[in-house]
Amino acid sequence: MSGRGQLRNVTLAVRDPAASRTFYHSVFGLPDSPRASPGFVMLDAGGVTLIFQPPGAGGAAAEPGGVELGFAVPDVTATRDALLAAGAQVGELQRMGWGEALDARDPDGHALTVYRQRE
């Protein structure tokens, strides 16, 4: 086991990220996330960040209605090994300025992102 993972973000594939932002603001009162990066629509859902992206952009599913689960983990490499051992399809480890991440699919095909942010 690679340590306990925490569900921190959910990426929703949407036709219009700005319209989705307005909807979730007005219906649920969700504020913009302080973690938001330029070009991303991110809302704070109380411990989980909702990310809205057009279909196929970044980690978003290819069709509207698709979901990607994002897990913050203490060790991305160890989690990659655990995913492979459990039968997941796993992409390449990506190192970026903010940390490291990889995309994967669980055995049923659900999209996952596993990441660790730099402190």
Phi, psi and omega in degrees: 000144185262012185103161183286126176274158178232129175288118184241333180212152175231126179260123180253128174281120184226154180290323185221097183305320181294320178294322177295320177302312180300316180301308184290330172297309187285323183279315187250354180070023182286126179278164173300145179282138175292346179275357187303136177257156178305135179086355180249142171258112185228132180240146179273115180251038176071062180100343176234133178264128173269128180244129179249124179221153175297154179307133177082353180277135178053235180268005183291148176298161184288339182237147173304145183095347178282156182227144172239131177265129180250123181247123171278127182230158179285336184214104183294320181296315178296322178292323176302314179299318180294321177298314179299316180296331181271002176092015179280155169273128188233133177275183181284146175293131179244126176256126182231174181301328183271346181157213180223154184204164170210152176259149180209171173228132177289173183302338177269359178094004178291137181284134178230147166235133178244130184212161172223123178273145175295147180280000000 
